[in-house]
Amino acid sequence: MTIPAGALQATFTVSVLNNDRPSNPRTIILTGTGNGLIVGSQTFLVRDNDPARWTNPANAFDVDNAGGVNPLDVLTLIDEINRSGARVLDPVLDALLLFVDPNRDGALDPLDVLFVIDQINRR
């Protein structure tokens, strides 16, 4: 974007893609520069408005909703991946699944397993 000479401001439009899949919040940094001007920047946190259908609201890592995080949570994810494969979760086909998306990316894959294992190792 270019601010015309003599102008103090300009506007621009930002568009985002809504893919109907939940995602983690993203930090965006907007920076403005110009010859002879002070560099400025602003940080924004962009949050997704799609519900985290398959993420436990009480504890994202508690896959089996047993009140804590343990190896059974890992086994639950591995069993579901073995049963139906790694995939983007579908609101209709996967409607009955609970809490199989601890990283809240709208997919069930080995990364979800790793997130829970990492959480267990942190304790």
C-alpha positions as CSV (number, residue, x, y, z in Angstrom):
1,M,0.0,0.0,0.0
2,T,1.2,3.5,-0.7
3,I,0.3,6.6,1.2
4,P,0.1,9.5,-1.2
5,A,2.5,12.4,-0.6
6,G,1.1,14.9,1.9
7,A,-1.5,12.4,3.2
8,L,-1.4,11.5,6.9
9,Q,-3.2,8.2,6.5
10,A,-4.6,5.7,4.1
11,T,-6.9,2.7,4.4
12,F,-6.8,-0.8,3.1
13,T,-8.9,-3.9,3.3
14,V,-7.8,-7.2,4.8
15,S,-9.6,-10.4,3.8
16,V,-9.3,-13.7,5.5
17,L,-10.3,-17.2,4.3
18,N,-13.0,-18.9,6.3
19,N,-12.6,-22.6,5.6
20,D,-15.1,-23.8,8.2
21,R,-12.2,-25.6,10.0
22,P,-11.1,-24.6,13.5
23,S,-7.6,-23.2,13.8
24,N,-5.4,-21.9,16.5
25,P,-5.1,-18.2,17.0
26,R,-2.5,-16.5,14.7
27,T,-0.3,-13.5,15.5
28,I,0.0,-11.0,12.6
29,I,2.5,-8.1,12.6
30,L,1.7,-5.2,10.3
31,T,4.7,-3.0,9.7
32,G,4.9,0.4,8.0
33,T,8.1,1.9,6.6
34,G,9.1,4.7,4.3
35,N,12.0,6.9,3.4
36,G,12.5,9.5,6.1
37,L,9.7,8.1,8.3
38,I,9.6,6.4,11.6
39,V,9.1,2.7,11.2
40,G,5.9,1.5,13.0
41,S,4.3,-1.8,13.6
42,Q,1.2,-3.2,15.2
43,T,0.5,-6.7,16.4
44,F,-2.8,-8.4,16.0
45,L,-4.1,-11.7,17.3
46,V,-6.5,-13.3,14.8
47,R,-8.9,-15.8,16.3
48,D,-10.9,-18.3,14.4
49,N,-14.7,-18.2,14.8
50,D,-15.2,-21.8,13.9
51,P,-16.0,-23.9,17.0
52,A,-13.4,-26.4,18.2
53,R,-15.9,-29.3,17.9
54,W,-13.4,-32.0,18.6
55,T,-11.3,-30.3,21.3
56,N,-12.0,-30.8,25.0
57,P,-12.9,-27.3,26.3
58,A,-11.7,-28.2,29.8
59,N,-8.3,-29.6,28.8
60,A,-7.4,-29.9,25.1
61,F,-5.0,-32.8,25.9
62,D,-7.6,-34.9,27.9
63,V,-8.8,-36.8,24.8
64,D,-10.9,-39.4,26.7
65,N,-12.4,-36.8,29.1
66,A,-11.3,-38.8,32.2
67,G,-10.2,-35.6,34.1
68,G,-6.5,-35.9,33.3
69,V,-3.9,-36.5,30.7
70,N,-2.4,-40.0,30.5
71,P,-1.2,-42.7,28.0
72,L,-4.9,-43.7,27.5
73,D,-5.4,-40.4,25.7
74,V,-2.6,-41.3,23.3
75,L,-4.1,-44.7,22.8
76,T,-7.5,-43.3,22.0
77,L,-6.0,-41.2,19.2
78,I,-3.9,-44.0,17.8
79,D,-7.0,-46.3,17.9
80,E,-9.1,-43.8,15.9
81,I,-6.4,-43.2,13.4
82,N,-6.0,-47.0,12.9
83,R,-9.8,-47.4,12.6
84,S,-10.5,-44.7,10.1
85,G,-7.2,-43.1,9.1
86,A,-5.7,-39.7,9.5
87,R,-8.0,-37.1,8.0
88,V,-9.6,-33.7,8.0
89,L,-12.5,-34.1,10.4
90,D,-15.9,-33.9,8.9
91,P,-18.8,-32.3,10.8
92,V,-21.2,-35.0,9.5
93,L,-19.1,-38.1,9.2
94,D,-17.2,-37.5,12.5
95,A,-20.1,-35.9,14.4
96,L,-20.1,-38.6,17.1
97,L,-16.3,-38.4,17.8
98,L,-15.3,-36.6,21.0
99,F,-12.1,-34.7,21.7
100,V,-9.7,-36.2,19.1
101,D,-8.3,-32.8,18.0
102,P,-6.0,-31.5,20.8
103,N,-4.1,-29.1,18.6
104,R,-7.4,-27.7,17.2
105,D,-6.6,-27.8,13.6
106,G,-9.7,-29.6,12.4
107,A,-7.8,-32.7,11.5
108,L,-7.0,-36.1,13.2
109,D,-3.4,-37.1,12.4
110,P,-0.2,-38.1,14.1
111,L,0.5,-34.5,15.1
112,D,-2.4,-34.8,17.6
113,V,-0.8,-37.9,19.1
114,L,2.5,-36.0,19.4
115,F,0.8,-33.0,21.1
116,V,-0.6,-35.3,23.8
117,I,2.7,-37.2,24.2
118,D,4.5,-33.9,24.6
119,Q,2.0,-32.8,27.2
120,I,2.6,-36.0,29.2
121,N,6.4,-35.5,29.0
122,R,6.1,-31.9,30.3
123,R,4.6,-33.2,33.6
